[in-house]
Amino acid sequence: MSCRKICENCNEKDDSFKSSLETIYQTFDGIDLYPSVQRKAAHLLCFVTKNYSFSDGNKELQLFSLFGS
């Protein structure tokens, strides 16, 4: 299943998705809070899940993000 098919109804309801993306690149004292790609991906999934960033399609997007194609 393609991401486009899953996300065709995924309309951002506010800036929470942008905020989630920005959060995974946070640093403290010049050190990444989420240093590896795996940690960034895991935290992005958690943030998107917690924030319900889209008006529709949140669960589908979360499953697709977790399990891929």
Residue, then its C-alpha position, 0 to 999 in steps of 0.5 A: m500500500s502506498c503512502r499516497k493512498i493512506c494519506e489522501n485524506c490526511n489534512e493537517k489540522d494545525d501546526s502540530f505535525k510541523s512541531s513534531l518534525e522540529t522536535i526530533y531535531q532539538t539539541f541541548d548544549g549542542i548535543d542532539l537529544y535524539p542522536s540516531v535515526q532510530r530514535k528520531a523515528a521512534h520519537l516522531l511516531c510517538f509525537v504524531t500519535k500523541n498530537y493527532s496532527f491530522s483531521d483524518g487518517n491518524k491511525e493509518l498514518q501511524l501504522f504505515s509509519l511503524f510498519g512501512s509498505 
